[in-house]
Amino acid sequence: MDDHASPGSKALTSERDPSTGAADADPVETGRLLFARECRFMMGGVSLDTLPPADLPELAFAGRSNVGKSSLLNALTGRNSLARTSNTPGRTQELNFFDLGGRLVLVDMPGYGFASAPKAQVERWTRLVEGFLRGRSVLRRAIVLVDSRHGLKDSDRTMMKMLDQAAVVYQVVLTKADKISDSALAAVTETVRAEIASRVAAHPTLIATSSETGLGIAELRAELATLARGAKI
């Protein structure tokens, strides 16, 4: 795998199509077909004992509040309202589960890194997230979203440390890449890549995305499709 892919792109090799099992399928088309499947809301979990059965591979999406997580989930699935978007940080206060065509489960995790919520509420969310990460056997990867305009913040590092300790593979995805210049994007990409290189559970491939322009969305779909049920890993 190319650890030095340019922002918003990566070297992709042919994989097995998770929907047909056909070998040598184009990975971008495989990702498009997977994420074009019906994506339905399953449930919102507010405690570990209310989570759905662990039957399918899961991908968890994490990020600071207002990082663009809901917008990215909507862009990946080609829907306008799969995940709610809001200007109010911390609107997602539970683990929201979405079934993607019986192949993957997408998990929208509570946003972090803001101080407006009551301390007790933040502590409850933290316990929920930590328990989920440590105890979910079907969790294949966490996607840690980082605002390309700001780079890594201490709250992102706290999340990555939590994932390292839980031995959950995570991939950093830059959001809002259309909001900065190409040179600034290249700089933040190299800075983030250098920092995650020393982390034990970090996936080396960094993808820059824009939910507004579609930058990196096809590449991210292709990457995530390799983790679906029936995919060739």
Solvent accessible surface area in square Angstrom, and as a share of the most:
residue,aa,sasa,rsa
1,M,146,0.65
2,D,60,0.31
3,D,60,0.31
4,H,146,0.65
5,A,10,0.08
6,S,66,0.42
7,P,46,0.29
8,G,4,0.03
9,S,39,0.25
10,K,23,0.10
11,A,57,0.44
12,L,51,0.25
13,T,100,0.58
14,S,61,0.39
15,E,38,0.17
16,R,83,0.30
17,D,10,0.05
18,P,4,0.03
19,S,33,0.21
20,T,99,0.58
21,G,31,0.30
22,A,53,0.41
23,A,60,0.46
24,D,119,0.61
25,A,19,0.15
26,D,82,0.43
27,P,14,0.09
28,V,58,0.33
29,E,70,0.31
30,T,4,0.02
31,G,0,0.00
32,R,112,0.41
33,L,67,0.33
34,L,1,0.01
35,F,3,0.01
36,A,65,0.50
37,R,73,0.27
38,E,123,0.55
39,C,10,0.06
40,R,124,0.45
41,F,110,0.46
42,M,58,0.26
43,M,51,0.23
44,G,24,0.23
45,G,0,0.00
46,V,73,0.42
47,S,41,0.26
48,L,93,0.46
49,D,130,0.67
50,T,59,0.34
51,L,30,0.15
52,P,10,0.06
53,P,101,0.64
54,A,44,0.34
55,D,110,0.57
56,L,19,0.09
57,P,21,0.13
58,E,2,0.01
59,L,0,0.00
60,A,0,0.00
61,F,0,0.00
62,A,1,0.00
63,G,0,0.00
64,R,30,0.11
65,S,23,0.15
66,N,80,0.41
67,V,3,0.02
68,G,17,0.16
69,K,19,0.08
70,S,17,0.11
71,S,44,0.29
72,L,0,0.00
73,L,1,0.00
74,N,13,0.06
75,A,23,0.18
76,L,0,0.00
77,T,5,0.03
78,G,63,0.61
79,R,72,0.26
80,N,151,0.77
81,S,94,0.61
82,L,27,0.13
83,A,4,0.03
84,R,137,0.50
85,T,77,0.45
86,S,40,0.26
87,N,147,0.76
88,T,90,0.52
89,P,52,0.33
90,G,9,0.09
91,R,114,0.42
92,T,18,0.11
93,Q,81,0.36
94,E,49,0.22
95,L,0,0.00
96,N,13,0.07
97,F,0,0.00
98,F,9,0.04
99,D,17,0.09
100,L,0,0.00
101,G,25,0.24
102,G,23,0.22
103,R,50,0.18
104,L,0,0.00
105,V,6,0.03
106,L,0,0.00
107,V,0,0.00
108,D,4,0.02
109,M,1,0.00
110,P,7,0.04
111,G,9,0.09
112,Y,34,0.13
113,G,55,0.53
114,F,43,0.18
115,A,103,0.80
116,S,95,0.62
117,A,21,0.16
118,P,95,0.60
119,K,154,0.65
120,A,74,0.57
121,Q,48,0.21
122,V,56,0.32
123,E,78,0.35
124,R,76,0.28
125,W,12,0.04
126,T,54,0.32
127,R,150,0.55
128,L,8,0.04
129,V,10,0.06
130,E,62,0.28
131,G,22,0.21
132,F,2,0.01
133,L,4,0.02
134,R,147,0.54
135,G,63,0.61
136,R,32,0.12
137,S,104,0.67
138,V,30,0.17
139,L,20,0.10
140,R,91,0.33
141,R,20,0.07
142,A,1,0.00
143,I,0,0.00
144,V,0,0.00
145,L,0,0.00
146,V,0,0.00
147,D,4,0.02
148,S,3,0.02
149,R,109,0.40
150,H,100,0.45
151,G,6,0.06
152,L,19,0.09
153,K,87,0.37
154,D,109,0.57
155,S,30,0.19
156,D,0,0.00
157,R,77,0.28
158,T,84,0.49
159,M,11,0.05
160,M,0,0.00
161,K,117,0.50
162,M,25,0.11
163,L,1,0.00
164,D,27,0.14
165,Q,104,0.46
166,A,18,0.14
167,A,86,0.66
168,V,12,0.07
169,V,67,0.39
170,Y,0,0.00
171,Q,0,0.00
172,V,1,0.00
173,V,0,0.00
174,L,0,0.00
175,T,5,0.03
176,K,48,0.20
177,A,5,0.04
178,D,56,0.29
179,K,98,0.41
180,I,39,0.20
181,S,65,0.42
182,D,124,0.64
183,S,85,0.55
184,A,44,0.34
185,L,13,0.06
186,A,42,0.33
187,A,61,0.47
188,V,22,0.13
189,T,1,0.00
190,E,97,0.43
191,T,88,0.51
192,V,1,0.01
193,R,21,0.08
194,A,72,0.56
195,E,49,0.22
196,I,4,0.02
197,A,84,0.65
198,S,98,0.63
199,R,57,0.21
200,V,131,0.76
201,A,12,0.09
202,A,20,0.16
203,H,18,0.08
204,P,58,0.37
205,T,2,0.01
206,L,2,0.01
207,I,0,0.00
208,A,2,0.02
209,T,1,0.01
210,S,0,0.00
211,S,42,0.27
212,E,131,0.59
213,T,95,0.55
214,G,38,0.36
215,L,70,0.35
216,G,4,0.04
217,I,10,0.05
218,A,38,0.29
219,E,43,0.19
220,L,0,0.00
221,R,45,0.16
222,A,2,0.01
223,E,7,0.03
224,L,0,0.00
225,A,2,0.02
226,T,27,0.16
227,L,9,0.04
228,A,4,0.03
229,R,123,0.45
230,G,50,0.48
231,A,17,0.13
232,K,108,0.46
233,I,136,0.69
